[in-house]
């Protein structure tokens, strides 16, 4: 799937789960920010298709991950 398709799929899944998010344009990426009771997520979607995730609140990390993995983690974190 191409980069815009991945972003749209992620946003659709957040909307389906009734999770609020914000969008920002940073560097060469579109950033989606999501807040859960314990964690703040910054998920960056780059034009070349890679996704970087940074979390704050739990042990802070920066990683590249699969879209399904981050979607599942964010939905579980926000909705319990």
Order of alpha helices (4+ residues) and beta strands (2+ residues): alpha-beta-beta-beta-beta-beta-alpha
